[in-house]
């Protein structure tokens, strides 16, 4: 049995409890916070159809299109530590509402970008959006763990993360329908000859107006529950330790590298998927249909894999499960590069299922192996999400110099790095640290 798990409540029994009215009444604050996980999954995933739309509207190459992800995920590196300071100053509910208002402002900037038809303004709007989401995550993650009985903290995090995955699936699907309309984009992802740039940008405006309305409604919901949230969060210690303090821990650094590689690989594959499936030598799908495949198979597989992984973790050691998932993801990424036609397409789409458990298991394994403080390690791991900015951009440059299939080479290498992180656990002394148990490790 996985020695990382605590608490005697079975996963299935807890699932049954969730669907009872008594649970809803007793855990109203937690369910409201879970809506935040759904929201940032929904919004983050809209960058995937946005990349395909921007490439067609502004005639961008792969690397230039990937700048949307670079601008978005750069915020995690820049804003993580200031977000912790903001949380310490304002508390949880006010920090969350502030983050949501920043995100509404980002939607307004996106409308300005469409009006003036400047791609660089799109990048600014995405950076602002991601800054709000980063603050949101810094505040919401400890809340999800604390709003309820301590022995169920693992379930609450898994449950909230599953709704994050649901938000991703729906976000890609709805975003693709709004931004990648068949009457705007033709084969190859280019704007149809009789469609103006303003018309194509108008479809993006509709998507971000809906997002802004949803965020504003969520801010009102948080405001309505602010007293209950603040009461529940009263016992949370908001530690201000810098993530840089963890640089003295070999395993914290190794874990940060693994997070960097994982997020970079996942985002790279998701970002290129719509254009990849649109290629005639792959599947030749219309952009909107390709977006549906991305939502249903890639991100839907990740959501299903998260539930399956949650059921397996009580019985399978986290490092073993991570090793198997990373090996499978590396093999599928290599297959997407080496094969052609439907085989390459479905190999790429299948990677999503094996991505599902990587982030939480990398996080928990790092916390177990490192002797640095929980706060400093968590801060460093959050900053490492900047991999979602760097690897897609590098992969885009590689694809521009060769072919779009080459986009899968760096993710394949990244997954091999994650395999090394997973299998070196028994040799943790090699980095000068004893493996120690981390209370409250996330699974």
matplotlib code that plots the C-alpha trace (Angstrom):
import matplotlib.pyplot as plt

x = [0.0, 1.2, 2.8, 2.1, -1.7, -3.3, -6.9, -9.1, -12.0, -12.2, -12.3, -15.6, -17.2, -16.1, -17.5, -20.9, -20.8, -20.1, -23.4, -25.4, -27.3, -25.8, -22.3, -23.4, -24.8, -21.8, -19.2, -20.7, -17.4, -15.4, -17.7, -17.5, -13.7, -13.9, -15.6, -12.3, -10.4, -13.0, -12.7, -8.9, -8.9, -11.6, -9.7, -6.2, -7.4, -8.7, -5.2, -5.1, -7.8, -6.5, -3.1, -4.7, -6.9, -4.0, -1.8, -4.6, -5.5, -2.0, -0.2, 2.2, 4.7, 4.7, 7.1, 5.3, 2.0, 3.6, 4.4, 0.8, 1.9, 5.2, 3.3, 0.8, 3.1, 5.8, 3.4, 3.9, 7.6, 7.1, 4.0, 4.2, 6.3, 4.4, 1.1, 2.2, 3.0, -0.4, -2.1, -0.3, -1.5, -5.2, -6.2, -7.9, -11.3, -10.0, -7.0, -9.3, -11.6, -8.7, -7.3, -10.7, -11.0, -7.5, -8.7, -11.8, -9.3, -7.4, -10.6, -11.0, -7.4, -8.2, -11.1, -8.8, -6.3, -9.0, -10.1, -6.6, -5.6, -2.2, -0.9, 1.5, -1.5, -2.9, 0.3, 0.0, -3.6, -2.6, 0.2, -2.3, -4.8, -2.2, -1.1, -4.6, -4.8, -1.4, -2.7, -5.9, -3.9, -1.7, -4.8, -7.1, -4.8, -4.4, -8.1, -9.1, -6.9, -8.2, -12.0, -13.1, -11.9, -8.0, -8.3, -10.1, -7.7, -6.3, -9.7, -10.7, -7.6, -8.2, -11.9, -11.1, -8.4, -10.9, -13.1, -10.1, -9.8, -13.5, -13.0, -10.2, -12.3, -15.3, -13.0, -11.3, -14.6, -16.5, -13.4, -13.0, -16.6, -16.4, -13.0, -12.4, -15.7, -15.8, -17.2, -14.1, -11.2, -10.5, -8.1, -4.6, -6.0, -6.0, -8.8, -11.2, -10.7, -14.0, -13.6, -12.0, -9.5, -12.0, -14.7, -12.2, -11.2, -14.9, -15.3, -12.5, -14.2, -17.3, -15.3, -13.6, -16.8, -18.4, -15.3, -15.5, -19.1, -18.4, -15.5, -17.5, -20.3, -17.7, -16.4, -19.9, -20.2, -16.9, -18.0, -21.3, -19.4, -16.5, -17.3, -17.6, -14.3, -12.5, -13.7, -12.6, -9.3, -8.6, -6.3, -4.2, -0.7, 0.3, 4.0, 6.1, 9.1, 10.7, 10.8, 14.4, 15.2, 14.6, 17.5, 19.7, 17.8, 18.9, 15.6, 13.6, 15.6, 15.2, 11.4, 11.3, 13.1, 10.5, 7.6, 9.3, 9.6, 6.1, 4.2, 6.4, 5.6, 1.9, 1.4, 3.6, 1.5, -1.8, -0.8, 0.1, -2.6, -5.2, -2.8, -1.3, -4.6, -5.5, -2.5, -3.5, -0.9, -2.2, -6.1, -6.9, -9.6, -11.2, -9.9, -13.1, -13.3, -9.6, -10.5, -13.2, -10.7, -8.3, -11.1, -12.6, -9.5, -6.5, -8.0, -10.8, -8.3, -6.4, -9.6, -10.4, -6.8, -6.9, -9.9, -8.2, -5.0, -6.8, -8.2, -4.8, -2.6, -3.8, -2.4, 0.5, 3.5, 3.4, 6.9, 6.0, 2.8, 4.7, 7.4, 4.9, 3.0, 6.1, 7.5, 4.1, 4.0, 7.6, 6.8, 3.6, 5.3, 8.0, 5.3, 3.6, 6.9, 7.9, 4.5, 2.2, -1.5, -4.1, -1.5, 0.5, -2.7, -4.0, -0.6, -0.4, -3.9, -3.3, -0.5, -3.2, -4.3, -0.8, -0.2, -3.1, -1.2, 2.1, 1.8, 0.4, 2.8, 5.8, 4.7, 4.2, 7.4, 9.4, 7.9, 8.8, 12.4, 13.4, 14.4, 13.5, 10.4, 7.0, 6.4, 9.8, 9.5, 5.9, 7.0, 9.9, 7.6, 5.0, 7.7, 8.8, 5.5, 7.3, 8.2, 4.9, 6.4, 9.8, 9.4, 6.5, 8.5, 11.6, 9.5, 7.9, 11.3, 12.3, 9.1, 9.6, 13.0, 11.9, 8.3, 5.3, 5.8, 9.2, 7.2, 6.9, 10.7, 11.3, 8.2, 9.5, 12.9, 11.1, 9.2, 12.4, 13.7, 10.6, 11.3, 14.8, 13.2, 10.8, 13.2, 16.0, 13.9, 15.6, 18.9, 17.9, 21.1, 22.9, 21.7, 22.8, 19.3, 17.3, 13.9, 11.4, 7.7, 5.8, 2.7, -0.2, 1.4, -0.7, -1.7]
y = [0.0, 3.5, 4.8, 8.4, 8.1, 8.9, 8.6, 5.6, 6.9, 5.0, 6.8, 5.3, 6.0, 9.6, 9.9, 8.8, 11.4, 14.1, 13.5, 13.8, 17.0, 16.9, 17.2, 20.2, 22.1, 21.3, 22.1, 25.0, 27.0, 24.2, 23.8, 27.5, 27.2, 24.2, 26.5, 28.5, 25.3, 24.9, 28.5, 28.6, 25.3, 26.6, 29.9, 28.4, 25.8, 28.6, 29.5, 26.3, 27.4, 30.9, 29.9, 28.3, 31.4, 33.8, 31.9, 32.1, 35.7, 37.2, 34.6, 33.5, 30.7, 28.0, 29.8, 33.1, 31.3, 29.7, 33.2, 33.1, 30.3, 32.1, 35.2, 33.2, 30.9, 33.5, 35.0, 32.0, 32.8, 36.5, 36.6, 33.6, 35.3, 38.6, 36.6, 35.0, 38.5, 39.7, 36.7, 37.5, 41.1, 40.7, 37.3, 34.6, 36.0, 39.5, 38.0, 35.8, 38.6, 40.8, 38.0, 37.7, 41.4, 41.3, 38.6, 40.6, 43.4, 41.0, 40.2, 44.0, 44.2, 41.3, 43.3, 46.3, 44.0, 43.0, 46.5, 47.8, 44.5, 44.2, 40.8, 42.1, 43.5, 39.9, 38.8, 41.6, 40.6, 36.9, 37.8, 39.9, 37.0, 34.5, 36.8, 36.8, 33.0, 32.6, 34.7, 32.6, 29.4, 30.6, 31.4, 28.5, 25.6, 25.8, 26.5, 23.3, 21.4, 23.1, 23.4, 20.3, 17.4, 17.0, 13.3, 14.1, 16.8, 14.4, 13.8, 17.5, 18.3, 15.5, 16.4, 20.1, 19.1, 16.9, 19.9, 21.8, 19.1, 19.3, 23.1, 22.3, 19.9, 22.3, 25.3, 23.8, 22.7, 26.0, 28.1, 26.1, 26.6, 30.3, 31.1, 28.5, 28.7, 26.8, 29.9, 31.8, 29.4, 27.1, 24.2, 24.9, 27.2, 30.3, 32.9, 32.3, 34.7, 36.5, 36.9, 40.0, 40.1, 42.1, 39.4, 36.7, 38.8, 39.4, 35.7, 35.9, 38.9, 36.8, 34.2, 36.7, 38.6, 35.3, 34.6, 38.1, 37.7, 34.3, 35.6, 38.6, 36.2, 34.0, 37.1, 37.9, 34.3, 34.5, 37.8, 36.3, 33.4, 35.6, 35.3, 31.5, 31.3, 33.6, 31.6, 28.3, 29.7, 31.3, 28.4, 28.4, 29.7, 31.9, 31.4, 33.9, 31.8, 32.4, 29.6, 30.5, 29.2, 25.7, 26.0, 24.6, 21.3, 19.0, 17.2, 20.4, 21.6, 18.1, 18.3, 21.8, 20.6, 17.7, 20.2, 22.4, 19.5, 18.2, 21.5, 22.3, 19.0, 19.1, 22.6, 22.1, 19.1, 20.8, 24.0, 22.4, 19.7, 21.7, 22.7, 19.2, 17.5, 20.0, 18.9, 17.0, 14.3, 13.7, 13.8, 16.9, 18.0, 21.4, 23.6, 23.4, 19.6, 19.4, 21.4, 18.9, 16.1, 18.0, 18.6, 15.1, 12.8, 14.8, 16.8, 14.3, 11.5, 13.6, 14.0, 10.3, 9.4, 11.7, 9.7, 6.4, 7.6, 8.6, 5.1, 3.5, 5.7, 3.9, 0.7, 1.6, 3.6, 7.1, 6.8, 3.5, 5.1, 8.1, 6.0, 4.0, 7.1, 9.0, 6.0, 5.7, 9.5, 9.5, 6.5, 8.1, 11.4, 9.6, 7.8, 11.1, 12.2, 9.0, 7.9, 9.4, 9.8, 8.6, 6.6, 9.8, 11.7, 9.2, 8.7, 12.4, 12.6, 9.6, 11.4, 13.3, 10.2, 9.6, 13.3, 13.1, 12.0, 13.6, 17.0, 15.9, 12.9, 15.0, 17.4, 14.8, 12.9, 16.2, 17.1, 13.6, 13.7, 17.3, 18.5, 22.1, 23.7, 23.0, 26.7, 27.2, 24.0, 24.8, 28.3, 26.8, 24.3, 27.0, 29.1, 26.0, 26.1, 28.6, 25.5, 26.1, 29.2, 28.0, 24.5, 25.4, 28.4, 26.2, 23.5, 26.1, 27.2, 23.6, 23.0, 26.1, 24.9, 21.3, 20.1, 20.4, 16.8, 17.8, 19.6, 16.3, 15.8, 18.0, 16.7, 13.1, 14.1, 15.9, 12.8, 10.8, 13.4, 12.7, 9.0, 9.7, 11.8, 9.0, 6.1, 7.8, 7.8, 4.9, 6.7, 10.0, 10.1, 10.8, 14.4, 14.6, 14.2, 11.6, 10.9, 12.2, 12.0, 15.1, 15.6, 16.7, 15.6, 16.2, 13.2]
z = [0.0, -0.8, 2.4, 1.3, 1.9, 5.2, 6.6, 6.7, 4.4, 1.2, -2.1, -3.2, 0.1, -0.1, -3.6, -2.4, 0.4, -2.1, -3.9, -0.7, 0.2, 3.7, 2.1, 0.0, 2.9, 5.2, 2.6, 0.8, 1.1, -0.3, -3.3, -4.0, -4.0, -6.3, -8.8, -8.9, -10.0, -12.7, -13.8, -14.2, -16.0, -18.4, -19.0, -19.3, -21.9, -24.2, -25.1, -27.3, -29.8, -29.4, -30.8, -33.9, -34.4, -34.0, -36.5, -39.1, -38.4, -38.3, -40.5, -37.8, -37.9, -35.2, -32.9, -33.2, -32.3, -29.3, -27.9, -26.6, -24.2, -23.5, -22.4, -20.4, -18.5, -17.9, -15.4, -13.1, -12.8, -12.3, -10.1, -7.8, -5.1, -5.2, -5.0, -1.8, -0.3, -1.5, 0.2, 3.4, 3.3, 2.1, 3.3, 1.2, 0.1, -0.8, -2.6, -4.6, -5.5, -6.5, -8.8, -10.4, -11.1, -12.7, -14.9, -16.0, -16.8, -19.0, -20.9, -21.5, -22.8, -25.2, -26.6, -27.0, -28.8, -31.2, -31.9, -32.7, -34.4, -32.7, -31.8, -29.2, -27.2, -27.2, -25.5, -22.9, -22.2, -21.8, -19.3, -17.2, -17.4, -16.2, -13.5, -12.0, -12.4, -10.6, -7.6, -7.7, -7.4, -4.6, -2.6, -3.6, -3.2, 0.6, 0.9, -1.0, 1.5, 4.6, 4.1, 5.9, 8.0, 7.8, 7.0, 3.8, 2.5, -0.2, -1.5, -1.5, -3.6, -6.0, -6.3, -7.0, -9.5, -11.3, -11.7, -13.0, -15.7, -16.4, -16.9, -19.4, -21.4, -21.7, -22.2, -25.2, -26.7, -26.2, -27.2, -30.4, -31.3, -30.7, -32.1, -34.8, -36.8, -40.1, -41.9, -40.9, -41.2, -44.1, -44.7, -43.5, -40.7, -42.9, -43.0, -45.9, -48.8, -48.2, -44.5, -43.0, -40.1, -38.1, -38.5, -37.3, -34.3, -33.5, -32.8, -30.3, -28.7, -28.1, -26.3, -24.0, -23.3, -22.0, -20.0, -18.4, -17.5, -15.9, -13.9, -12.6, -11.5, -9.7, -7.9, -6.7, -5.5, -3.6, -2.1, -0.9, 0.8, 2.1, 5.8, 5.6, 3.6, 6.0, 9.0, 7.5, 6.5, 9.9, 10.9, 7.8, 8.4, 5.4, 5.3, 3.3, 2.8, -0.6, -3.1, -3.6, -0.2, -1.6, -4.0, -1.2, -1.5, -4.3, -4.4, -4.4, -7.4, -9.1, -8.5, -9.9, -13.1, -13.3, -13.0, -15.6, -18.0, -17.4, -17.8, -20.8, -22.5, -21.7, -22.9, -26.1, -27.2, -26.4, -28.1, -31.4, -31.4, -33.4, -36.1, -36.1, -36.7, -39.3, -41.5, -44.5, -43.9, -40.4, -40.3, -42.3, -39.9, -39.9, -37.0, -35.0, -35.3, -34.3, -31.3, -30.4, -30.6, -28.4, -25.8, -25.9, -26.2, -25.0, -22.1, -21.5, -21.2, -18.6, -16.6, -16.7, -15.9, -12.8, -11.4, -12.2, -10.7, -7.5, -7.2, -7.8, -5.5, -2.3, -3.7, -6.0, -4.9, -6.5, -8.0, -9.7, -11.2, -12.3, -14.0, -16.0, -17.0, -18.1, -20.1, -21.9, -22.6, -23.9, -26.2, -27.5, -28.2, -30.1, -32.1, -33.0, -34.4, -36.2, -37.6, -40.1, -40.6, -38.0, -36.1, -35.4, -34.5, -32.0, -30.5, -29.8, -28.4, -26.1, -24.3, -22.3, -20.4, -19.1, -18.2, -15.7, -12.6, -13.2, -11.6, -8.2, -8.0, -8.9, -6.2, -3.5, -4.3, -4.1, -0.8, 0.6, -0.6, 0.2, 3.6, 2.7, 4.2, 2.6, 1.8, 0.1, -1.9, -3.0, -4.1, -6.2, -7.8, -8.7, -10.3, -12.3, -14.2, -16.4, -18.4, -20.1, -21.6, -22.6, -24.1, -26.4, -27.7, -28.3, -29.9, -32.2, -33.5, -34.1, -36.0, -38.1, -39.2, -39.9, -39.8, -37.4, -36.3, -34.8, -32.1, -30.3, -30.0, -27.0, -25.1, -25.6, -24.2, -21.3, -20.3, -20.2, -17.7, -15.6, -15.7, -14.3, -11.5, -10.6, -10.6, -8.6, -5.4, -3.6, -4.2, -2.7, -0.7, -4.0, -3.7, 0.0, 1.5, 3.3, 1.9, 4.5, 4.7, 3.9, 5.9, 3.7, 0.5, -2.6, -4.7]

ax = plt.figure().add_subplot(projection="3d")
ax.plot(x, y, z, "-o")
ax.set_aspect("equal")
plt.show()
